[in-house]
Amino acid sequence: MELLAPAGNFENFKAAVEEGADSVYVGAPDLNARNLVREFSLGELSAIIQSAHEKGVKVFVALNSLIREADLPLLLKTLAFLEPMSPDALIVQDVGVIRLVNRYFPTIKMHGSTLMTVHNRDGIQLLYELGCSRVVVARELTMKEISSLVRQKNTEIEVFIHGAMCFSYSGLCLFSSFLGGKSGLRGKCVQPCRRKFSVTKGKHKARNSTAGSGYLFSMNDLSGLELVPELMDLGVDSLKIEGRLRSETYVRNIVKAYRIVIDAGENNRDEAIGEASLLINEAMGRRTSSGYFNVPRPTDAIVRNQSGNIGSYLGRVESIVRISDRLYASATIKKSCQLGERIRLHIERTGERLAFTLAGIIDDKNSIKKARAHKKVSLLLPAAFKQSEHKGPIELYRVDTKASRKNNNENSLSKLKPIKLSKRQEGLVSSKIAQLNKEIFTRSPVKKQKTTEQIRTRHRAGTKKKLELWLRTDSAELILGTLPFNADRYIFNINKKMLSHVGQIKNHLG
């Protein structure tokens, strides 16, 4: 069984490989479902792939964002550069990407992303026929359902075993787009589901709203540690750990934990699970549950009085004090902490999170380097913290250790030099891009207009009235651009950006 680990940066790649990952997955620049992370360049991806292959580790490139028409030039350029790097597979969501890879880059293998929501045998068969050598099944499946799929499989089956869960089905969520204007389906999710919500009636809080308030959409992390032996017996091909945005400590601990259980003999499994559980508890992740593995409606998937923050909970800020013209958070900490560690503030009223490196600790007017657990101390806040703007309850979390950060700074792997293509390879890539641009982007507007007119000349059942063509969008740029057809009506999702373009849109449409 393969253990597949996340590699959002060089340090996490090194940690995953050192702790026994068989494969890692990284994001394609600007085209993956975790675009908020500091991405690898194409040259850095080449270095990662070469380094991994030298160690016998596979590299899968997540190219699992939805691709708009305007993204096609970038997509084709990325695929053309990836092809000579020989990644072991692409992880894809968009069926258009599957078609382009099959037609123009047939040597690159593809895996169907969990974002494709595959949950039955016919879905697996379809992706197999489309050219996917592996399918990452939906995270909402029970063990019984997974068992049924594995028994009938004709392609490899990958299962998410640990990490973040989405309140919506397999990550198909518009919450981030609706509240923040950043699409979770295009790698920009700002996780509004982690905020605190309360019931309201009109502009006023409903009666007993306190009883219904809380972190109503914030899912606990998935942990299938105890189910690894059963999944191995079923014949699942790969177990996947989520976490390209997580810390090096998290990746190291989680990969090591699952490696221990996978490698344990049948007689040592209980002991291995116990040892691995301790590592997971020290990984500074969220509270965990077994997700949907055991039941289709898990009651422990959400704990509404828990914020869903990542990290070790240190305590609640009791007061903000000013010492020598700097602001400090005074709190009785539940766990020890020291200078150099990464701390995150969670401001409950707004849901805002503010991370910083701890640069000062005061205990009874004395500056110290390390604070013991259960002591009341004052932690130096970052300059970005504004007391007037950050009112209400504030919680403290440790999200990375000093040792981890020191290792990252000293890590020779972080100095891996990007690998450039040879002149011959660059020539081949440039030639291929030019060919693709000529084939794909020389599209006849007449043909598109004909298709549009065919739609218009259809009639509703029982009437002679032509069907109207309506266009719904939240993109002002789309309306102000050149469309291959004229819509009869436009439906706008109103947001601040759209409102700022109302005048232009009105003039443009007439």
Backbone torsions as a table, in degrees:
resi	resn	phi	psi	omega
1	MET	NA	134.8	-179.8
2	GLU	-83.9	139.9	172.0
3	LEU	-108.3	115.6	-174.6
4	LEU	-108.5	123.6	-172.7
5	ALA	-119.0	154.5	178.8
6	PRO	-80.8	146.0	175.9
7	ALA	-137.3	87.3	-179.6
8	GLY	-83.7	-13.5	177.1
9	ASN	-155.1	176.2	-177.4
10	PHE	-62.2	-40.0	-176.8
11	GLU	-63.7	-42.9	179.9
12	ASN	-69.3	-32.8	174.6
13	PHE	-61.6	-47.7	179.5
14	LYS	-60.9	-44.7	-179.4
15	ALA	-62.1	-43.9	-178.8
16	ALA	-62.4	-44.4	-179.3
17	VAL	-66.8	-44.3	-178.9
18	GLU	-63.0	-32.8	-176.8
19	GLU	-91.5	4.1	169.2
20	GLY	106.3	17.8	176.4
21	ALA	-66.5	136.5	176.5
22	ASP	-79.6	-30.0	-178.8
23	SER	-146.2	157.6	174.0
24	VAL	-130.4	158.0	173.8
25	TYR	-126.3	139.2	-177.1
26	VAL	-127.7	164.9	-177.4
27	GLY	-96.6	138.9	171.2
28	ALA	-73.5	132.8	-175.9
29	PRO	-52.2	122.8	175.0
30	ASP	67.9	4.4	-175.1
31	LEU	-130.2	23.9	-177.8
32	ASN	-123.7	168.4	-173.3
33	ALA	-83.3	10.5	175.5
34	ARG	-134.2	56.0	-174.3
35	ASN	-72.3	-6.6	178.9
36	LEU	-78.3	-17.0	-179.8
37	VAL	-76.7	154.0	173.7
38	ARG	-68.1	114.8	-169.2
39	GLU	-86.9	156.4	169.9
40	PHE	-73.7	144.0	169.0
41	SER	-78.4	170.2	177.8
42	LEU	-63.2	-36.5	177.1
43	GLY	-65.1	-38.8	177.9
44	GLU	-69.5	-36.7	175.5
45	LEU	-59.8	-40.6	178.6
46	SER	-61.2	-41.3	178.7
47	ALA	-66.1	-40.7	178.0
48	ILE	-61.7	-47.1	-177.9
49	ILE	-62.6	-45.0	179.8
50	GLN	-63.4	-46.2	-179.5
51	SER	-62.1	-42.1	-179.7
52	ALA	-65.4	-45.3	-178.4
53	HIS	-63.5	-33.9	176.3
54	GLU	-63.9	-26.4	180.0
55	LYS	-97.8	5.0	-180.0
56	GLY	76.6	22.2	-178.8
57	VAL	-107.8	136.4	178.7
58	LYS	-84.8	154.8	178.0
59	VAL	-128.2	122.2	174.8
60	PHE	-107.2	135.1	-178.3
61	VAL	-103.2	117.9	179.4
62	ALA	-77.9	109.1	175.3
63	LEU	-119.4	58.5	-165.4
64	ASN	-111.2	24.9	172.6
65	SER	-86.2	159.1	170.8
66	LEU	-75.0	135.7	-173.9
67	ILE	-105.0	118.7	174.7
68	ARG	-82.1	163.9	178.2
69	GLU	-56.0	-38.3	-178.6
70	ALA	-68.6	-16.9	-179.0
71	ASP	-86.9	-9.0	-173.1
72	LEU	-59.2	-42.2	177.7
73	PRO	-58.5	-43.4	178.2
74	LEU	-65.1	-42.1	178.9
75	LEU	-58.8	-48.9	-177.9
76	LEU	-64.8	-39.9	177.3
77	LYS	-62.7	-43.8	-179.6
78	THR	-63.0	-45.3	179.3
79	LEU	-63.0	-40.3	-180.0
80	ALA	-63.8	-36.5	178.4
81	PHE	-77.5	-33.6	-179.0
82	LEU	-70.2	-33.5	-173.9
83	GLU	-53.3	-50.8	179.4
84	PRO	-71.6	-14.1	177.8
85	MET	-76.2	-18.0	178.8
86	SER	58.4	55.3	170.9
87	PRO	-64.6	156.0	-176.3
88	ASP	-75.5	-22.5	174.1
89	ALA	-175.3	159.3	168.5
90	LEU	-101.8	141.7	172.7
91	ILE	-100.1	117.1	-170.1
92	VAL	-124.9	151.4	174.8
93	GLN	-117.2	-41.3	-172.1
94	ASP	-79.2	124.4	-178.6
95	VAL	-66.2	-24.0	175.2
96	GLY	-64.8	-37.4	176.7
97	VAL	-63.6	-42.3	179.1
98	ILE	-58.0	-44.5	179.7
99	ARG	-62.5	-45.5	-178.1
100	LEU	-64.7	-41.0	179.6
101	VAL	-64.8	-45.8	179.4
102	ASN	-59.3	-39.6	-173.6
103	ARG	-81.9	-39.9	-171.2
104	TYR	-112.9	-18.0	-178.7
105	PHE	-134.7	57.8	-171.9
106	PRO	-65.5	-13.8	-179.8
107	THR	-81.0	-14.0	-178.8
108	ILE	-88.0	125.5	176.6
109	LYS	-75.6	156.6	179.3
110	MET	-131.5	144.3	172.0
111	HIS	-117.4	133.5	177.1
112	GLY	-75.2	121.5	-176.8
113	SER	-67.1	156.8	173.9
114	THR	-61.9	-21.7	177.5
115	LEU	-66.5	-10.2	175.7
116	MET	-84.7	-2.0	172.5
117	THR	56.2	36.2	-179.3
118	VAL	-69.7	125.4	-174.8
119	HIS	-140.9	8.8	176.5
120	ASN	-148.5	171.9	-174.9
121	ARG	-64.8	-35.1	-179.4
122	ASP	-67.3	-35.3	176.1
123	GLY	-64.1	-42.6	177.7
124	ILE	-63.4	-43.7	-179.9
125	GLN	-61.8	-40.8	179.7
126	LEU	-62.1	-47.1	-179.5
127	LEU	-65.8	-34.7	175.5
128	TYR	-60.9	-45.2	-180.0
129	GLU	-67.7	-27.7	178.0
130	LEU	-79.8	-9.3	175.2
131	GLY	111.4	9.6	178.9
132	CYS	-84.7	125.6	179.6
133	SER	-84.0	-10.1	179.0
134	ARG	-149.3	148.8	177.1
135	VAL	-125.3	126.9	173.9
136	VAL	-91.7	107.5	-173.0
137	VAL	-73.2	162.0	-178.7
138	ALA	-59.5	144.5	-178.3
139	ARG	-74.3	-8.3	-176.8
140	GLU	-90.6	5.3	-177.9
141	LEU	-80.5	145.1	174.7
142	THR	-85.0	167.9	178.0
143	MET	-60.2	-38.3	179.5
144	LYS	-62.3	-42.5	179.9
145	GLU	-68.6	-40.4	177.6
146	ILE	-62.0	-41.7	179.4
147	SER	-58.3	-42.7	179.9
148	SER	-63.5	-40.2	-179.0
149	LEU	-69.7	-40.3	-177.5
150	VAL	-66.6	-36.7	-179.0
151	ARG	-64.4	-29.4	-175.3
152	GLN	-104.9	11.0	-169.4
153	LYS	-72.7	148.2	169.2
154	ASN	-125.4	11.0	175.5
155	THR	-144.4	167.8	-179.6
156	GLU	-68.0	146.0	179.3
157	ILE	-116.4	127.4	177.9
158	GLU	-115.2	139.3	-177.5
159	VAL	-125.9	131.6	171.3
160	PHE	-68.6	126.8	-175.7
161	ILE	-112.0	-24.3	-176.4
162	HIS	-155.4	138.8	173.8
163	GLY	131.8	-165.9	-172.8
164	ALA	-66.0	145.2	175.5
165	MET	-115.3	151.2	178.1
166	CYS	-106.7	139.7	178.8
167	PHE	-63.5	-33.9	178.0
168	SER	-84.4	162.6	-174.8
169	TYR	-65.6	116.4	175.7
170	SER	50.6	32.7	174.9
171	GLY	84.7	4.7	179.5
172	LEU	-82.7	82.0	-169.0
173	CYS	-131.3	138.6	177.8
174	LEU	-110.9	8.7	-176.4
175	PHE	-57.9	-47.6	-178.8
176	SER	-64.4	-38.8	177.4
177	SER	-64.6	-41.0	-175.7
178	PHE	-67.7	-43.9	-175.2
179	LEU	-91.1	-33.9	-174.3
180	GLY	-119.8	-5.2	180.0
181	GLY	74.1	14.7	179.7
182	LYS	-119.5	123.3	-171.0
183	SER	-79.4	123.7	173.8
184	GLY	-69.4	-23.1	179.6
185	LEU	-82.2	-5.5	176.9
186	ARG	-123.7	25.4	170.8
187	GLY	83.0	14.5	-175.1
188	LYS	-116.7	19.6	-174.1
189	CYS	-58.4	127.3	178.3
190	VAL	-101.3	9.2	173.0
191	GLN	55.0	57.8	173.6
192	PRO	-64.5	-18.1	177.9
193	CYS	-64.0	-17.0	179.7
194	ARG	-84.7	-2.0	-178.8
195	ARG	-84.5	166.5	177.9
196	LYS	-90.3	134.9	-179.1
197	PHE	-125.0	154.2	175.6
198	SER	-136.8	156.7	-178.6
199	VAL	-78.2	133.2	178.1
200	THR	-128.7	159.4	176.2
201	LYS	-129.6	105.9	-172.5
202	GLY	66.9	-128.0	179.7
203	LYS	-94.2	0.1	-174.8
204	HIS	-118.3	150.9	176.2
205	LYS	-65.3	138.1	177.7
206	ALA	-72.1	160.7	177.5
207	ARG	-61.3	144.6	-179.7
208	ASN	56.9	30.0	-178.8
209	SER	-65.8	-26.3	178.7
210	THR	-61.6	-38.6	-179.3
211	ALA	-66.2	-27.4	-178.9
212	GLY	-100.3	1.0	-177.8
213	SER	-87.0	165.4	177.4
214	GLY	144.6	-167.4	179.0
215	TYR	-89.3	77.1	-166.7
216	LEU	-75.4	-19.1	-176.9
217	PHE	-118.2	1.7	-173.6
218	SER	-84.6	104.1	-177.0
219	MET	-76.9	140.2	169.5
220	ASN	-67.4	158.6	177.1
221	ASP	-70.5	152.9	175.5
222	LEU	-82.0	137.2	171.0
223	SER	-140.4	111.6	179.7
224	GLY	-107.9	28.5	-174.7
225	LEU	-53.5	-47.8	-175.8
226	GLU	-71.5	-13.4	-178.3
227	LEU	-97.6	-1.0	-179.2
228	VAL	-57.0	-48.2	179.5
229	PRO	-57.1	-41.4	-179.8
230	GLU	-66.8	-40.7	178.2
231	LEU	-65.5	-35.0	176.0
232	MET	-64.7	-44.0	-179.8
233	ASP	-64.9	-32.3	179.2
234	LEU	-68.5	-26.6	-178.0
235	GLY	98.2	20.8	173.3
236	VAL	-61.9	136.4	-173.4
237	ASP	-83.0	-32.3	-174.1
238	SER	-147.7	139.9	173.7
239	LEU	-110.4	127.2	-173.2
240	LYS	-111.1	132.7	175.8
241	ILE	-101.0	127.2	176.2
242	GLU	-82.6	150.8	174.5
243	GLY	144.7	39.2	177.7
244	ARG	-70.7	-13.7	177.3
245	LEU	-99.8	2.1	-175.4
246	ARG	-86.4	170.9	-177.7
247	SER	-79.1	165.9	176.5
248	GLU	-62.1	-38.3	178.3
249	THR	-60.2	-44.3	-179.8
250	TYR	-61.1	-51.6	-177.8
251	VAL	-60.5	-44.1	-178.3
252	ARG	-61.9	-48.0	-177.6
253	ASN	-66.3	-44.1	-176.2
254	ILE	-68.5	-43.8	178.7
255	VAL	-62.1	-44.9	179.5
256	LYS	-61.1	-41.1	-179.2
257	ALA	-60.7	-48.4	-177.9
258	TYR	-72.9	-29.8	175.7
259	ARG	-63.4	-40.8	179.5
260	ILE	-60.3	-45.5	-176.7
261	VAL	-71.5	-41.0	179.4
262	ILE	-62.4	-39.8	-176.1
263	ASP	-82.7	-12.4	-176.6
264	ALA	-69.3	140.6	174.6
265	GLY	-71.4	165.7	-177.1
266	GLU	-58.5	-33.9	-178.4
267	ASN	-79.2	-13.7	-176.2
268	ASN	-111.8	11.1	-172.4
269	ARG	-65.6	-42.0	-178.9
270	ASP	-62.2	-43.6	178.6
271	GLU	-64.8	-40.5	179.9
272	ALA	-64.8	-41.2	179.4
273	ILE	-65.0	-37.7	177.1
274	GLY	-63.1	-45.0	178.8
275	GLU	-65.0	-42.0	-179.1
276	ALA	-67.1	-35.1	179.5
277	SER	-62.1	-37.3	177.8
278	LEU	-63.6	-39.9	178.6
279	LEU	-64.2	-40.7	179.6
280	ILE	-65.3	-38.8	179.0
281	ASN	-64.2	-25.9	-179.2
282	GLU	-94.6	4.7	-173.3
283	ALA	-83.6	-5.5	180.0
284	MET	60.9	44.8	174.4
285	GLY	-101.1	-165.0	176.5
286	ARG	-84.1	172.6	168.4
287	ARG	-58.0	144.3	-176.2
288	THR	-116.4	159.4	171.4
289	SER	-145.5	172.6	179.8
290	SER	-85.2	9.3	176.3
291	GLY	59.0	-134.9	-177.1
292	TYR	-95.4	2.9	-175.3
293	PHE	-55.1	-43.3	-173.2
294	ASN	-94.6	-35.2	-178.3
295	VAL	-141.3	148.5	-179.3
296	PRO	-73.3	-18.0	178.0
297	ARG	-128.1	76.6	-176.0
298	PRO	-68.6	129.3	-179.7
299	THR	-80.8	-16.3	-177.7
300	ASP	-101.4	12.8	-178.3
301	ALA	-72.3	-27.7	-179.7
302	ILE	-132.9	133.5	171.6
303	VAL	-118.1	105.0	-165.2
304	ARG	-69.6	-15.1	176.4
305	ASN	-94.7	6.7	176.8
306	GLN	-110.5	133.9	-171.2
307	SER	-75.5	-17.9	-177.1
308	GLY	80.2	18.7	177.2
309	ASN	-70.5	147.7	172.9
310	ILE	-84.6	140.9	174.3
311	GLY	121.0	174.1	176.9
312	SER	-85.7	125.5	-176.9
313	TYR	-72.7	122.4	-179.3
314	LEU	-97.1	-26.7	-180.0
315	GLY	141.3	-177.0	-179.0
316	ARG	-106.2	138.3	178.6
317	VAL	-66.1	127.2	-179.6
318	GLU	-89.2	-31.7	178.1
319	SER	-165.3	158.6	173.5
320	ILE	-105.6	123.0	-176.9
321	VAL	-120.4	151.4	177.9
322	ARG	-105.4	123.7	178.9
323	ILE	-130.3	118.7	179.8
324	SER	52.0	48.0	176.4
325	ASP	66.1	15.1	174.8
326	ARG	-122.8	149.6	180.0
327	LEU	-91.0	137.3	178.4
328	TYR	-126.1	147.9	173.7
329	ALA	-98.4	119.3	180.0
330	SER	-92.8	127.1	-177.6
331	ALA	-157.5	151.7	171.1
332	THR	-92.0	103.9	-170.7
333	ILE	-80.2	141.3	-177.6
334	LYS	-83.5	-20.8	179.2
335	LYS	-135.8	157.9	179.7
336	SER	-68.3	154.2	174.7
337	CYS	-149.3	160.9	-177.3
338	GLN	-145.0	165.5	179.5
339	LEU	-58.5	144.0	178.1
340	GLY	94.3	-12.0	179.0
341	GLU	-81.9	155.5	177.1
342	ARG	-88.9	126.9	-179.5
343	ILE	-117.9	144.7	175.7
344	ARG	-124.1	132.5	173.0
345	LEU	-93.5	136.6	173.1
346	HIS	-116.5	110.4	179.7
347	ILE	-88.2	107.4	-170.9
348	GLU	-62.2	-38.1	-173.2
349	ARG	-61.5	-39.8	-177.2
350	THR	-105.9	-15.3	-175.2
351	GLY	81.3	1.1	-178.0
352	GLU	-68.1	145.0	176.6
353	ARG	-123.2	132.8	-176.7
354	LEU	-129.2	113.6	-178.2
355	ALA	-101.6	146.4	180.0
356	PHE	-158.2	162.6	175.2
357	THR	-90.2	127.3	-176.4
358	LEU	-68.4	117.3	-175.3
359	ALA	-114.9	0.3	-179.8
360	GLY	-164.1	135.6	175.9
361	ILE	-133.4	131.3	177.5
362	ILE	-120.8	128.1	177.3
363	ASP	-124.3	110.9	179.5
364	ASP	54.2	49.7	176.4
365	LYS	72.8	1.9	179.3
366	ASN	-108.3	136.5	175.9
367	SER	-77.8	130.8	-179.7
368	ILE	-129.3	162.3	-179.9
369	LYS	-93.5	-28.3	-177.6
370	LYS	-139.2	134.9	179.4
371	ALA	-107.4	134.6	179.9
372	ARG	-80.0	156.7	178.2
373	ALA	-63.2	148.4	176.1
374	HIS	68.1	19.4	175.6
375	LYS	-105.5	145.6	174.4
376	LYS	-87.1	118.5	-177.4
377	VAL	-135.4	170.4	176.2
378	SER	-117.9	124.8	-177.3
379	LEU	-105.2	130.2	-178.0
380	LEU	-65.6	126.2	-179.9
381	LEU	-89.5	154.8	179.8
382	PRO	-72.0	159.7	-179.7
383	ALA	-62.3	-24.6	-179.1
384	ALA	-71.0	-14.8	-179.9
385	PHE	-76.6	123.1	178.3
386	LYS	-115.1	114.3	-175.8
387	GLN	-59.1	-35.3	-178.4
388	SER	-69.5	-24.8	-177.2
389	GLU	-97.4	-19.5	-174.9
390	HIS	-114.2	73.0	-178.8
391	LYS	-98.0	162.5	178.8
392	GLY	92.5	-177.5	-177.9
393	PRO	-59.7	138.4	178.4
394	ILE	-131.0	130.2	178.4
395	GLU	-108.4	151.7	-177.5
396	LEU	-113.4	135.7	176.9
397	TYR	-134.5	141.4	169.9
398	ARG	-93.8	125.1	-174.9
399	VAL	-112.4	-9.5	173.8
400	ASP	-161.2	150.7	-175.8
401	THR	-94.0	163.3	177.9
402	LYS	-66.5	-39.8	-178.7
403	ALA	-62.0	-42.3	178.9
404	SER	-62.0	-44.9	-178.0
405	ARG	-66.7	-35.5	177.8
406	LYS	-66.0	-43.0	178.8
407	ASN	-61.8	-39.1	179.6
408	ASN	-61.7	-42.7	-178.1
409	ASN	-67.7	-32.0	-177.7
410	GLU	-92.2	-3.0	-173.3
411	ASN	-69.0	117.2	-179.8
412	SER	-67.2	-27.2	-179.2
413	LEU	-64.6	-29.5	-179.4
414	SER	-65.9	-10.9	179.0
415	LYS	-101.4	14.0	176.0
416	LEU	-55.0	128.9	-178.5
417	LYS	-84.8	136.1	175.3
418	PRO	-56.5	140.8	179.8
419	ILE	-99.1	124.1	178.7
420	LYS	-90.2	151.5	175.3
421	LEU	-68.9	151.0	174.4
422	SER	-67.9	164.4	-179.8
423	LYS	-60.1	-36.7	179.0
424	ARG	-65.3	-44.5	179.2
425	GLN	-64.3	-41.0	178.3
426	GLU	-60.7	-39.5	178.8
427	GLY	-63.9	-43.5	179.2
428	LEU	-64.6	-41.5	179.8
429	VAL	-64.1	-47.1	-180.0
430	SER	-60.4	-41.0	179.6
431	SER	-64.2	-40.7	-179.2
432	LYS	-68.6	-41.2	178.8
433	ILE	-61.2	-43.3	179.1
434	ALA	-61.8	-41.7	179.2
435	GLN	-63.8	-44.2	-179.0
436	LEU	-65.5	-42.1	178.6
437	ASN	-59.2	-39.6	-179.3
438	LYS	-68.3	-42.0	-176.9
439	GLU	-74.1	-43.2	-169.8
440	ILE	-87.9	-35.9	-172.6
441	PHE	-98.0	3.1	172.6
442	THR	-93.3	79.3	-174.5
443	ARG	-110.4	136.7	-175.8
444	SER	-81.7	117.7	176.6
445	PRO	-64.8	-26.3	179.1
446	VAL	-63.8	-41.2	-179.7
447	LYS	-64.0	-40.9	178.1
448	LYS	-64.5	-41.3	-179.3
449	GLN	-63.4	-38.4	179.5
450	LYS	-62.2	-42.8	178.0
451	THR	-61.4	-41.7	179.2
452	THR	-63.7	-42.8	-179.5
453	GLU	-66.0	-34.1	176.8
454	GLN	-62.2	-38.6	177.5
455	ILE	-64.0	-42.7	-176.4
456	ARG	-66.2	-32.5	-174.5
457	THR	-82.4	-4.7	173.7
458	ARG	-70.5	153.7	-178.0
459	HIS	-118.9	150.8	172.9
460	ARG	-67.8	149.4	-179.6
461	ALA	-58.9	128.5	176.0
462	GLY	80.4	3.9	-179.9
463	THR	-134.7	167.6	175.6
464	LYS	-105.1	7.8	-177.0
465	LYS	-79.4	132.8	179.3
466	LYS	-71.5	148.2	174.8
467	LEU	-71.0	137.8	175.2
468	GLU	-90.1	151.1	177.1
469	LEU	-103.7	113.9	-179.8
470	TRP	-106.6	143.8	177.3
471	LEU	-121.9	122.6	177.4
472	ARG	-109.9	130.8	-177.2
473	THR	-157.6	157.7	171.2
474	ASP	-116.2	16.6	-177.1
475	SER	-109.8	111.3	176.0
476	ALA	-65.5	-35.3	-178.8
477	GLU	-60.8	-36.6	-179.9
478	LEU	-64.5	-43.7	-179.2
479	ILE	-66.6	-41.4	-176.1
480	LEU	-78.0	-11.1	178.4
481	GLY	-83.9	-167.6	-179.8
482	THR	-100.5	113.2	178.8
483	LEU	-94.3	149.6	179.9
484	PRO	-79.3	8.2	-179.7
485	PHE	-155.5	167.6	174.7
486	ASN	-110.5	121.4	179.2
487	ALA	-81.1	148.9	175.9
488	ASP	-76.9	-35.3	178.6
489	ARG	-142.8	151.8	177.9
490	TYR	-119.8	134.0	176.3
491	ILE	-115.7	121.7	-176.6
492	PHE	-107.3	136.1	167.2
493	ASN	-84.4	114.9	-173.0
494	ILE	-76.3	124.5	172.3
495	ASN	-145.5	174.3	-175.6
496	LYS	-58.8	-42.2	-178.0
497	LYS	-64.9	-42.3	-179.9
498	MET	-64.6	-41.7	-180.0
499	LEU	-62.0	-34.2	-179.1
500	SER	-69.0	-15.0	-179.0
501	HIS	-108.9	9.9	-174.8
502	VAL	-55.9	-46.0	-179.1
503	GLY	-59.9	-45.3	179.8
504	GLN	-63.3	-42.4	-179.0
505	ILE	-63.7	-42.7	-179.7
506	LYS	-61.2	-45.1	179.4
507	ASN	-66.2	-37.0	-177.6
508	HIS	-68.3	-42.8	-177.0
509	LEU	-82.0	-23.7	178.3
510	GLY	82.3	NA	NA
